[in-house]
Amino acid sequence: GDESIMDCSNCMRCDDACPSGVPLSQMHNTARGQYVDGQMSRLSREYVRNRVLANYRLFASLASTFPRLSTAVLNSRPVRWLNEKLLGISGEREFPAFATETFREWWAARGGAAASRERAREARERRGESGADKKVAYFHGCYANYNTPEVGRALVRTFEHFGYELVVPEQRCSGTPMFANGMLADARRAAGVNVSSMADLVAEGYDAVASCTSCSMSLRQEYPELFDFEGVEEVASHTFEAVEYLRIHEDIRGEVREADVSGELAADFAYHAPCHARNQGLDRQAVELFRELEGAAIEDVGDSCSGISGTYGWKAEKYEKSMAVGAEMFEHMETAEGETGMTECPTCAMQMEHGTGYEVRHPLELLEAALVGDGDGN
């Protein structure tokens, strides 16, 4: 194996670019896994660092036990210096803040699936759809659970507004950072739990929705390419990115056109389409959806990659390359009208914030503000 395979960031743009439809990212994932298994020493700094980055969920679940302390310690100068010297994790980057209440904690305290069923039933009655069978399973992934639960809450409230009952099944990481680091055994274990959990729900008539475009990408493309679990094809064909799902099944465009937004989300947004959104044909949906929203404006900052590519830009030796790739996006953001960023991808959001200092929001947060408003705060 050639170690240059570790320079691939798993952005998957090669899949889009290939005129013959060759599944290049699948070949890269397989080759990277073979290289890590066969040629990378388990005791090397690179292997340990990549394993830590690939298993963010485990790290985040520990950090979330004492969220404020963890955020402060991880971002302290000495710890960032140590991380770079010992593990090769770039000291230039700030760790994202851990939420004081995870999404799953909020979901349980709110009453879980039973409360969602009741809210959805009331919404369907209001909408004159009381006979409709509308139910989805939310794949929140690691980041919306531990770092940005506001995105998960926005998804729940927005789907309930349209009359959908939600369940939040048992789940592990989608596997995206594991694929990118050649940790295919870790990815297989995580995928096994996710497919088993989601396949049972798909059989009961649920569709799976994700707020992170890399998570939806994993479940719908990478799983069936790389794994042969029972139910993997069914889960893939019933998985959608959240806004995409509402665009397919609801007159979301019409509702947004009639709505307006005020308060902190009444802003001009500089929107970046993540590579993994492009790969699913979703790169224009936020711009098209919010173009007619009263009180907010949105501008696409072009088709360049953000450069961070998940864990790639966190590696000390890849940091400069990551920022060089992102330079075009930073420039477009700074010439755009807005000074608030928008994207579906958590790590693209980190890069946008890191390169421009802008606050970055998720399309679901704007959608919730427009259609649901403050509601009851739950």
C-alpha positions as CSV (number, residue, x, y, z in Angstrom):
1,G,0.0,0.0,0.0
2,D,1.0,3.6,-0.6
3,E,0.9,6.0,2.3
4,S,-0.4,8.7,0.0
5,I,-3.9,7.1,0.5
6,M,-3.8,8.9,4.0
7,D,-3.7,12.2,2.2
8,C,-7.2,11.6,0.9
9,S,-9.6,13.5,3.1
10,N,-12.8,11.6,2.1
11,C,-14.4,14.7,0.7
12,M,-15.9,12.5,-2.0
13,R,-15.6,15.1,-4.7
14,C,-13.9,12.5,-6.9
15,D,-17.2,10.6,-7.1
16,D,-18.9,13.8,-8.5
17,A,-16.0,14.5,-10.8
18,C,-15.7,11.1,-12.4
19,P,-17.6,11.1,-15.8
20,S,-17.7,7.3,-15.8
21,G,-19.4,6.9,-12.4
22,V,-16.5,4.9,-10.9
23,P,-17.0,4.6,-7.1
24,L,-13.7,6.2,-6.3
25,S,-14.5,7.0,-2.7
26,Q,-15.5,3.4,-2.0
27,M,-12.1,2.3,-3.4
28,H,-10.3,4.9,-1.3
29,N,-12.1,3.8,1.8
30,T,-11.2,0.1,1.2
31,A,-7.6,0.9,0.3
32,R,-7.2,3.2,3.4
33,G,-8.5,0.4,5.6
34,Q,-6.1,-2.1,4.1
35,Y,-3.2,0.4,4.6
36,V,-4.0,1.0,8.2
37,D,-4.5,-2.7,9.0
38,G,-1.4,-3.9,7.1
39,Q,1.2,-1.1,7.4
40,M,0.5,1.4,10.2
41,S,2.0,0.5,13.5
42,R,-0.6,0.4,16.3
43,L,2.0,2.1,18.5
44,S,2.7,5.0,16.2
45,R,1.7,8.5,17.1
46,E,-0.3,8.8,13.9
47,Y,-2.3,5.6,14.5
48,V,-3.2,6.7,18.2
49,R,-4.1,10.2,17.1
50,N,-6.2,9.0,14.2
51,R,-8.0,6.5,16.4
52,V,-8.8,9.2,18.9
53,L,-10.1,11.5,16.2
54,A,-12.1,8.7,14.5
55,N,-13.8,7.8,17.8
56,Y,-15.0,11.3,18.6
57,R,-18.2,10.0,20.1
58,L,-16.4,8.2,23.0
59,F,-14.3,11.2,23.7
60,A,-17.3,13.6,23.6
61,S,-19.4,11.4,25.9
62,L,-16.6,11.5,28.5
63,A,-16.1,15.3,28.0
64,S,-19.9,15.9,28.4
65,T,-19.8,14.6,32.0
66,F,-18.3,17.9,32.9
67,P,-19.0,20.0,29.9
68,R,-17.8,23.5,31.0
69,L,-14.7,22.2,32.6
70,S,-13.8,19.9,29.6
71,T,-14.3,22.8,27.1
72,A,-12.1,25.1,29.2
73,V,-9.3,22.5,29.8
74,L,-9.2,21.3,26.2
75,N,-8.9,24.9,25.0
76,S,-6.2,25.9,27.5
77,R,-2.8,26.8,26.0
78,P,-0.9,24.0,27.8
79,V,-3.3,21.2,26.7
80,R,-3.4,22.4,23.1
81,W,0.4,22.5,23.1
82,L,0.5,19.0,24.6
83,N,-2.0,17.7,22.1
84,E,0.1,18.9,19.2
85,K,3.4,17.6,20.7
86,L,2.2,14.2,21.9
87,L,-0.6,13.4,19.5
88,G,-0.2,15.6,16.5
89,I,-3.6,17.3,16.9
90,S,-3.2,20.9,15.7
91,G,-2.9,23.4,18.5
92,E,-4.2,26.1,16.2
93,R,-7.8,24.9,16.4
94,E,-10.2,25.5,19.3
95,F,-12.2,22.6,20.5
96,P,-16.0,23.1,20.1
97,A,-17.9,23.7,23.3
98,F,-19.7,20.8,24.9
99,A,-23.3,21.4,25.7
100,T,-24.5,21.6,29.3
101,E,-27.5,19.4,28.3
102,T,-27.1,16.9,25.5
103,F,-29.8,16.5,22.9
104,R,-30.7,13.0,24.2
105,E,-31.0,14.4,27.8
106,W,-33.3,17.2,26.5
107,W,-35.3,14.6,24.5
108,A,-35.8,12.3,27.6
109,A,-36.7,15.2,29.9
110,R,-39.2,16.5,27.4
111,G,-41.0,13.1,27.4
112,G,-39.4,11.2,24.5
113,A,-41.4,9.5,21.8
114,A,-44.7,9.7,23.8
115,A,-44.5,13.5,24.0
116,S,-43.6,13.7,20.4
117,R,-46.6,11.5,19.4
118,E,-49.0,13.8,21.3
119,R,-47.5,17.0,19.8
120,A,-47.6,15.6,16.3
121,R,-51.2,14.4,16.7
122,E,-52.2,17.9,17.7
123,A,-50.3,19.4,14.8
124,R,-52.0,17.0,12.3
125,E,-55.4,18.0,13.7
126,R,-54.6,21.7,13.3
127,R,-53.4,21.0,9.7
128,G,-56.5,18.9,8.8
129,E,-54.4,15.8,8.4
130,S,-55.6,13.7,11.4
131,G,-55.7,10.5,9.3
132,A,-52.1,10.8,8.1
133,D,-49.4,8.3,9.2
134,K,-46.3,10.5,9.6
135,K,-43.3,9.2,11.5
136,V,-39.5,9.5,11.3
137,A,-36.5,8.2,13.2
138,Y,-33.9,10.9,14.0
139,F,-30.3,10.0,13.4
140,H,-28.7,12.9,15.3
141,G,-25.1,11.8,15.2
142,C,-22.4,12.8,17.6
143,Y,-22.2,16.5,17.1
144,A,-25.8,17.5,17.5
145,N,-26.0,15.4,20.6
146,Y,-22.9,16.6,22.4
147,N,-22.1,20.0,20.9
148,T,-25.1,21.6,19.1
149,P,-28.3,20.2,20.7
150,E,-30.0,23.3,19.4
151,V,-29.9,21.8,15.9
152,G,-31.5,18.6,17.2
153,R,-34.2,20.6,19.1
154,A,-34.9,22.6,15.9
155,L,-35.3,19.4,13.9
156,V,-37.7,17.9,16.4
157,R,-39.9,21.1,16.7
158,T,-39.9,21.6,12.9
159,F,-40.9,18.0,12.1
160,E,-43.6,18.1,14.8
161,H,-44.9,21.3,13.3
162,F,-45.6,19.3,10.1
163,G,-47.3,16.6,12.1
164,Y,-44.4,14.0,12.3
165,E,-44.0,11.7,15.3
166,L,-40.3,11.3,16.1
167,V,-38.4,8.5,17.7
168,V,-34.7,8.8,18.7
169,P,-33.3,5.2,18.4
170,E,-30.2,3.7,19.9
171,Q,-27.3,4.8,17.7
172,R,-23.5,5.0,17.4
173,C,-21.3,7.4,15.3
174,S,-22.3,7.3,11.6
175,G,-18.8,6.1,10.9
176,T,-17.7,9.1,8.7
177,P,-14.5,9.9,10.7
178,M,-13.7,6.2,10.9
179,F,-13.9,5.8,7.1
180,A,-11.7,8.8,6.7
181,N,-9.0,7.4,9.0
182,G,-9.1,3.9,7.7
183,M,-10.6,2.5,10.9
184,L,-13.0,0.1,9.1
185,A,-13.4,-2.3,12.1
186,D,-14.6,0.6,14.2
187,A,-16.9,1.7,11.4
188,R,-18.3,-1.8,11.0
189,R,-19.1,-2.0,14.7
190,A,-20.8,1.4,14.7
191,A,-22.7,0.6,11.5
192,G,-23.9,-2.7,12.8
193,V,-25.7,-1.0,15.7
194,N,-27.1,1.7,13.5
195,V,-28.4,-0.6,10.8
196,S,-29.9,-3.0,13.3
197,S,-31.6,-0.1,15.2
198,M,-32.9,1.6,12.0
199,A,-33.9,-1.5,10.1
200,D,-36.4,-2.5,12.7
201,L,-38.0,1.0,12.5
202,V,-38.0,1.1,8.7
203,A,-39.9,-2.2,8.8
204,E,-42.5,-0.5,11.0
205,G,-42.9,2.3,8.4
206,Y,-40.4,4.9,9.7
207,D,-38.0,6.9,7.5
208,A,-34.6,7.9,8.9
209,V,-33.7,11.6,8.9
210,A,-30.3,13.2,9.7
211,S,-29.4,16.8,10.4
212,C,-25.8,16.3,9.4
213,T,-25.1,15.7,5.7
214,S,-22.1,13.4,6.4
215,C,-24.4,11.2,8.6
216,S,-27.0,10.9,5.9
217,M,-24.2,10.2,3.4
218,S,-22.8,7.3,5.5
219,L,-26.2,5.6,6.0
220,R,-27.3,5.9,2.4
221,Q,-24.1,5.5,0.4
222,E,-21.1,4.2,2.4
223,Y,-22.9,1.5,4.4
224,P,-24.3,-0.4,1.4
225,E,-21.0,0.0,-0.5
226,L,-18.9,-1.4,2.3
227,F,-21.0,-3.6,4.5
228,D,-23.4,-6.5,3.9
229,F,-25.5,-6.4,7.1
230,E,-29.1,-7.6,6.9
231,G,-31.3,-4.6,6.3
232,V,-28.5,-2.3,5.1
233,E,-30.1,-1.6,1.7
234,E,-33.5,-0.9,3.2
235,V,-32.0,1.6,5.7
236,A,-30.1,3.3,2.9
237,S,-33.1,3.7,0.7
238,H,-35.2,5.1,3.6
239,T,-32.5,7.6,4.8
240,F,-32.8,11.4,4.0
241,E,-31.2,14.6,5.0
242,A,-33.8,16.4,7.1
243,V,-34.6,19.5,5.0
244,E,-34.5,17.3,1.9
245,Y,-37.2,15.1,3.4
246,L,-39.5,18.0,4.2
247,R,-39.0,19.3,0.6
248,I,-40.1,15.9,-0.8
249,H,-43.1,15.4,1.5
250,E,-44.4,18.9,2.4
251,D,-45.0,22.3,0.8
252,I,-42.1,23.7,2.8
253,R,-41.3,26.3,0.1
254,G,-44.9,27.6,0.3
255,E,-44.8,27.8,4.1
256,V,-41.4,29.6,4.1
257,R,-42.7,32.1,1.5
258,E,-45.6,33.0,3.8
259,A,-43.4,33.2,7.0
260,D,-41.1,35.8,8.4
261,V,-38.2,35.7,10.8
262,S,-37.2,38.2,13.5
263,G,-34.8,38.3,16.4
264,E,-31.3,36.9,16.3
265,L,-32.0,34.8,13.1
266,A,-33.1,37.9,11.1
267,A,-29.8,38.1,9.4
268,D,-27.9,38.0,6.2
269,F,-26.4,34.5,5.9
270,A,-23.3,33.4,3.9
271,Y,-24.1,29.8,3.0
272,H,-21.6,27.1,2.3
273,A,-22.7,23.8,0.8
274,P,-20.6,20.9,2.3
275,C,-19.0,18.5,-0.1
276,H,-21.1,15.6,1.4
277,A,-24.3,17.7,0.6
278,R,-23.1,18.2,-3.0
279,N,-22.6,14.4,-3.2
280,Q,-26.3,13.9,-2.4
281,G,-27.5,16.6,-4.8
282,L,-28.4,19.0,-2.0
283,D,-26.0,21.9,-2.6
284,R,-28.7,24.4,-3.7
285,Q,-31.5,23.5,-1.4
286,A,-30.9,26.0,1.5
287,V,-30.3,28.9,-0.9
288,E,-33.5,28.1,-2.9
289,L,-35.6,27.5,0.2
290,F,-34.7,30.7,2.1
291,R,-34.5,33.0,-0.9
292,E,-38.0,34.2,-0.3
293,L,-38.0,34.3,3.5
294,E,-39.0,37.7,4.9
295,G,-36.5,39.1,7.4
296,A,-33.5,37.0,6.3
297,A,-31.2,36.9,3.3
298,I,-29.0,34.1,2.0
299,E,-26.0,34.1,-0.3
300,D,-24.1,31.1,-1.6
301,V,-20.4,31.5,-1.1
302,G,-19.4,29.3,-4.1
303,D,-18.6,25.7,-4.7
304,S,-15.1,25.5,-3.0
305,C,-14.4,22.9,-0.3
306,S,-14.1,24.3,3.3
307,G,-10.8,22.4,3.6
308,I,-11.4,20.8,7.0
309,S,-12.9,17.6,5.7
310,G,-13.9,16.3,9.1
311,T,-10.9,15.2,11.1
312,Y,-8.4,16.0,8.3
313,G,-7.9,19.6,9.2
314,W,-7.4,18.7,12.9
315,K,-4.1,17.0,12.1
316,A,-1.1,19.1,12.8
317,E,0.6,18.1,9.5
318,K,-2.5,18.8,7.5
319,Y,-3.5,22.1,9.1
320,E,-1.8,24.4,6.6
321,K,-3.1,22.5,3.6
322,S,-6.6,22.6,5.2
323,M,-6.5,26.4,5.6
324,A,-5.1,26.8,2.0
325,V,-8.0,24.8,0.6
326,G,-10.4,26.9,2.7
327,A,-9.0,30.2,1.6
328,E,-11.3,30.6,-1.4
329,M,-14.4,30.0,0.9
330,F,-13.1,32.5,3.5
331,E,-12.6,35.1,0.8
332,H,-16.1,34.6,-0.6
333,M,-17.6,34.7,2.9
334,E,-15.9,38.0,3.6
335,T,-17.1,39.6,0.3
336,A,-20.7,38.3,0.9
337,E,-23.3,40.7,2.5
338,G,-23.9,38.6,5.6
339,E,-21.7,38.2,8.6
340,T,-23.3,35.0,9.8
341,G,-22.4,31.7,8.3
342,M,-24.7,28.8,7.5
343,T,-24.0,25.2,6.7
344,E,-25.3,21.7,7.4
345,C,-21.9,20.2,8.3
346,P,-20.5,20.5,11.8
347,T,-16.8,20.5,10.8
348,C,-17.4,22.9,7.9
349,A,-19.0,25.2,10.5
350,M,-15.9,24.9,12.7
351,Q,-13.7,25.8,9.7
352,M,-16.0,28.7,8.7
353,E,-15.8,30.1,12.2
354,H,-12.1,29.5,12.5
355,G,-11.3,31.3,9.2
356,T,-13.6,34.3,9.5
357,G,-14.7,34.6,13.1
358,Y,-18.4,34.5,12.0
359,E,-21.0,32.7,14.0
360,V,-22.4,29.8,12.0
361,R,-25.9,28.5,12.1
362,H,-27.7,25.4,10.7
363,P,-30.5,25.7,8.1
364,L,-32.8,23.9,10.5
365,E,-32.4,26.6,13.1
366,L,-33.6,29.2,10.6
367,L,-36.4,27.0,9.4
368,E,-37.6,26.5,13.0
369,A,-37.4,30.3,13.7
370,A,-39.5,30.9,10.6
371,L,-42.2,28.2,10.9
372,V,-42.4,27.4,14.6
373,G,-41.2,30.6,16.3
374,D,-40.6,30.4,20.1
375,G,-43.5,28.0,20.7
376,D,-43.4,26.8,24.3
377,G,-39.7,26.6,24.5
378,N,-39.8,22.8,24.5
